[in-house]
Amino acid sequence: MTIETISKTNCFGGKIGFYRHASHTNQCDMRFSVFVPPQAARGKVPVLTFLSGLTCTEENFMVKSGAQRVAAELGLMLVSPDTSPRGDGVPGDPDGVYDFGLGAGFYVNASEAPWAKHYQMYDYVTQELQKVIFDNFPGDAKRHGLTGHSMGGHGALTIGLRNPQIFRSLSAFAPICTTLHSPWGQKALGYYLGADKSKWTNHDASEVARRVSDPTLFKKILVDQGEDDPWLAEQLKPELLQAACAESGLPLELRMHAGYDHGYYFISTFIEEHLRFHADQLSR
């Protein structure tokens, strides 16, 4: 698979790069970013993939989180894909709103026209991106963690819990914890998957957590949430995830933080703890 380098530069002794490739899964060009720590000069290193939220691209996490300094210390490769397919012929929101379509792929495989042709983000993250990263960068596929923010937190939880053979550690920042009971989720899955809500349960973080077959696969799942997040009550609903994990026995640590909102000031405050959490889990 041919990868085009858009830009690359040194960063904390490692390299940070932005890339593009032709995606067979999404039938368009897809972009992603990678931070390779200096330890990769001596061999393969553990990897943490970050799934970004609504309106974001492959740039937001790498530019705003401040994660590279600690990732360089820990020897942790960082990967951040774009949040949706893009390009000529890729349909967006028919109403032109930010919460669906371009920049809002929700990390699901769309089954409904016209989105099914391009919006196959679940397969992209779990299959094609895996091959792109581990065939072209010095990451260790056996030491791979997953995290994300908001829509990407929803993607991290649902994808991570459904694919423990790929991802060995799991966390999230302010995740959408339900699509069945969130206006964002209801709109997105209604378009992508159709009106039959029985098809949505594999893409509802709380439902996936409730029905997990082996709650011991993860030693702990870390979730941070700001108490001043304007989307907390209407869209995110972490109490549903907490109840689902209590029911299934999943070891969730949900941390609520007074005074923090939904944005990257919140993420950058706690990203070091998440990086150390993943580095520890991936070293076991």
C-alpha positions in Angstrom: 0.0 0.0 0.0 1.4 3.4 -1.0 1.4 6.1 1.7 2.0 9.8 0.8 3.8 11.9 3.3 2.2 15.3 3.6 4.6 16.6 6.2 7.1 15.3 8.8 9.3 16.9 11.4 11.3 16.2 14.5 9.4 16.3 17.8 10.9 15.5 21.3 13.6 13.4 19.7 11.1 11.4 17.6 9.2 12.2 14.4 5.7 13.5 13.9 4.2 13.0 10.5 0.9 13.5 8.6 0.0 11.1 5.9 -2.5 10.2 3.2 -3.4 6.9 1.5 -6.0 5.6 -0.9 -8.5 3.7 1.3 -10.2 0.6 -0.3 -12.5 0.4 2.7 -13.9 3.9 2.5 -13.3 4.3 -1.3 -11.6 7.7 -0.9 -8.3 9.1 0.3 -7.9 8.9 4.1 -5.5 10.9 6.2 -3.8 10.0 9.5 -1.0 11.2 11.8 1.7 9.3 13.6 4.2 10.3 16.3 7.1 7.9 16.4 9.1 8.1 19.7 12.9 8.0 19.7 12.9 4.5 21.2 11.7 3.1 17.9 15.2 3.5 16.6 16.0 0.4 18.7 13.0 -1.7 17.8 9.2 -1.9 17.8 7.3 0.1 20.4 3.8 0.0 21.8 1.1 2.0 20.1 -1.8 4.1 21.3 -4.5 5.1 18.7 -6.6 8.2 19.5 -10.0 8.5 17.9 -11.1 12.2 17.7 -14.5 13.7 18.1 -17.1 15.6 16.0 -15.7 18.2 13.5 -12.1 17.0 14.1 -9.5 15.7 11.7 -6.2 13.7 12.0 -4.6 17.0 13.2 -6.6 18.0 16.3 -5.1 15.5 18.8 -1.5 15.9 17.6 -1.7 19.7 17.6 -3.7 20.4 20.7 -3.2 17.6 23.3 0.5 18.1 24.2 0.9 14.3 24.3 4.2 14.0 22.5 6.5 14.9 25.3 5.3 12.2 27.6 4.9 9.7 24.7 8.6 10.3 23.9 9.5 9.6 27.5 7.5 6.4 27.6 8.4 5.2 24.1 4.8 5.2 23.0 3.8 5.6 19.4 0.7 7.8 18.8 -1.7 7.3 15.9 -4.7 9.5 15.1 -6.8 8.8 12.0 -9.3 11.3 10.4 -12.9 11.1 11.7 -14.6 10.3 8.5 -14.2 9.8 4.7 -13.8 13.0 2.7 -13.5 14.1 -0.9 -15.5 14.6 -4.1 -18.6 12.4 -4.1 -18.5 11.7 -0.3 -22.0 12.7 1.0 -22.3 14.8 4.1 -25.2 16.0 6.3 -28.2 16.7 4.1 -29.0 19.6 6.4 -25.4 20.9 6.4 -25.0 20.4 10.2 -21.8 19.6 12.0 -22.9 16.5 13.8 -23.3 14.1 10.9 -21.4 13.2 7.7 -18.1 14.8 7.1 -16.1 15.0 10.3 -18.7 12.8 12.0 -18.3 9.2 10.9 -19.1 7.8 14.3 -16.7 4.8 13.7 -19.5 2.6 12.3 -20.1 0.8 9.1 -23.0 2.5 7.3 -25.6 0.2 5.7 -27.9 2.8 4.3 -27.6 4.7 1.0 -26.0 7.0 0.2 -23.5 6.7 3.1 -22.8 2.9 2.8 -20.4 3.4 -0.1 -17.9 5.4 1.8 -18.7 5.4 5.6 -17.1 2.2 6.7 -15.1 3.6 9.6 -15.5 0.5 11.9 -13.7 -1.7 9.3 -11.3 1.1 8.6 -10.1 1.4 12.2 -10.1 -2.4 12.9 -8.7 -3.7 9.6 -7.3 -1.3 7.1 -5.7 1.2 9.4 -4.1 -1.7 11.3 -2.3 -2.9 8.1 -1.3 0.7 7.2 0.3 1.3 10.6 2.0 -2.0 11.3 3.2 -2.5 7.7 4.8 1.0 7.5 5.8 2.1 11.1 7.8 0.5 13.9 4.8 -0.3 16.1 4.2 -3.6 18.0 0.7 -4.9 17.0 0.7 -7.0 20.2 0.9 -3.9 22.3 -1.8 -1.7 21.0 -4.1 0.5 23.1 -7.2 2.6 22.1 -8.5 5.9 23.4 -10.6 8.8 22.1 -12.7 11.8 22.8 -16.5 12.4 22.6 -17.6 10.7 19.4 -14.1 9.2 19.4 -14.6 8.1 23.0 -17.7 6.3 21.9 -15.7 4.7 19.0 -12.9 3.7 21.4 -15.3 2.0 23.9 -17.4 0.2 21.4 -14.5 -0.9 19.1 -12.1 -1.7 22.0 -14.7 -3.8 23.9 -15.6 -5.7 20.7 -12.0 -6.3 19.6 -9.9 -7.2 22.7 -7.8 -9.3 20.4 -6.6 -6.1 18.7 -6.6 -3.6 21.6 -5.1 -4.5 25.0 -5.8 -1.2 26.8 -8.7 1.1 26.7 -9.7 4.6 27.9 -11.8 7.6 26.9 -12.2 11.3 27.4 -15.8 12.6 27.7 -17.2 9.8 25.6 -20.7 9.6 24.1 -21.8 6.6 26.3 -25.0 5.9 24.5 -26.2 6.3 21.0 -29.7 4.9 21.7 -30.3 7.8 24.2 -28.3 10.6 22.7 -29.6 13.1 20.1 -26.2 13.0 18.4 -26.2 9.2 18.3 -29.9 8.9 17.3 -29.4 11.2 14.3 -26.1 9.5 13.2 -27.2 5.9 13.5 -30.6 6.6 12.1 -29.0 7.8 8.9 -26.1 5.3 8.9 -27.8 2.2 10.1 -31.5 2.9 9.5 -34.6 3.1 11.7 -34.4 -0.4 13.2 -32.8 0.4 16.6 -32.0 -3.3 17.2 -29.2 -2.8 14.7 -27.7 0.0 16.9 -26.8 -2.0 20.0 -23.3 -3.0 18.7 -22.6 0.7 18.4 -23.9 1.8 21.8 -21.1 1.9 24.3 -23.3 1.1 27.3 -25.0 -1.8 25.5 -21.7 -3.2 24.4 -20.4 -2.9 27.9 -23.4 -4.6 29.4 -23.2 -7.5 27.0 -19.4 -8.1 27.1 -18.6 -11.8 27.3 -15.5 -11.6 29.4 -15.2 -8.7 31.8 -11.6 -9.7 32.8 -10.1 -8.9 29.4 -9.2 -5.4 30.5 -7.6 -4.9 33.9 -9.2 -1.4 34.0 -11.0 1.0 31.7 -10.2 4.6 32.4 -12.8 7.3 31.6 -12.4 11.0 32.5 -15.3 13.4 32.3 -15.6 17.2 33.0 -18.5 18.2 35.3 -18.9 21.5 33.5 -19.2 19.8 30.1 -22.2 21.4 28.3 -23.0 18.1 26.6 -22.9 16.0 29.8 -26.6 15.5 30.6 -28.1 15.6 27.1 -25.5 13.8 25.0 -22.8 11.9 27.0 -24.6 10.2 29.9 -21.7 8.5 31.6 -24.0 7.2 34.3 -25.4 4.7 31.8 -21.9 3.4 31.1 -21.2 3.2 34.8 -24.4 1.2 35.4 -23.7 -1.2 32.5 -20.2 -1.9 33.7 -21.4 -2.6 37.2 -23.9 -5.1 35.7 -21.4 -6.9 33.5 -18.4 -6.7 35.9 -16.2 -4.6 33.7 -13.6 -2.7 35.8 -14.5 0.9 34.9 -12.8 3.8 36.7 -15.0 6.9 35.9 -13.4 10.1 37.2 -15.5 13.3 37.3 -13.7 16.6 37.3 -15.2 19.8 38.6 -14.7 22.9 36.5 -13.6 21.1 33.3 -15.6 21.3 30.1 -15.5 19.2 26.8 -12.5 20.7 25.0 -8.8 20.2 24.7 -7.9 22.2 27.8 -9.6 19.3 29.6 -7.9 16.6 27.4 -4.4 18.2 27.7 -4.8 18.3 31.5 -5.3 14.6 31.8 -3.5 13.2 28.7 -0.3 12.4 30.7 -2.3 10.2 33.1 -3.9 8.3 30.2 -0.5 7.8 28.4 1.0 6.4 31.6 -2.1 4.2 32.1 -1.7 2.8 28.6 2.0 2.4 28.8 1.6 0.4 32.1 -1.2 -1.8 30.7 0.8 -2.5 27.5 3.9 -3.5 29.4 2.2 -6.4 31.2 
